[in-house]
Amino acid sequence: MSKEAIIRKKAIQILKDKGWIVWFAPKVKYQQTDVFGIIDLLAIKGKRMKKIQLTTLANISTRRRKIQKFLKKFKIEMSVQIWGWDKKKKEFRKEKVKI
């Protein structure tokens, strides 16, 4: 299992354990599978929705810039959460990106 798949599995389990319904695009070789290139998981619960970009702790700043660039370019007002997996602490560091 790839590092990406392992991180996704952990995130999905955390969300499901808290009552969220989770969707992600199936991976297809050589094709973009994240929504707009910035969202890996969509989670819904009641009237709430989370748009989540998964990554490793080391790549959080790169993902943040990518999301900010997309939101500014298309003048989109929404928040995207970045969940960065901390391998040492075995937990996600979460931050919200919003323009």
Sequence and secondary structure as in RCSB ss.txt:
>XXXX:A:sequence
MSKEAIIRKKAIQILKDKGWIVWFAPKVKYQQTDVFGIIDLLAIKGKRMKKIQLTTLANISTRRRKIQKFLKKFK
IEMSVQIWGWDKKKKEFRKEKVKI
>XXXX:A:secstr
  HHHHHHHHHHHHHHHTT EEE     TTS  SBTTTBSEEEEETTEEEEEEEEEGGGHHHHHHHHHHHHHHTT
   EEEEEEEETTTTEEEEEEEE 
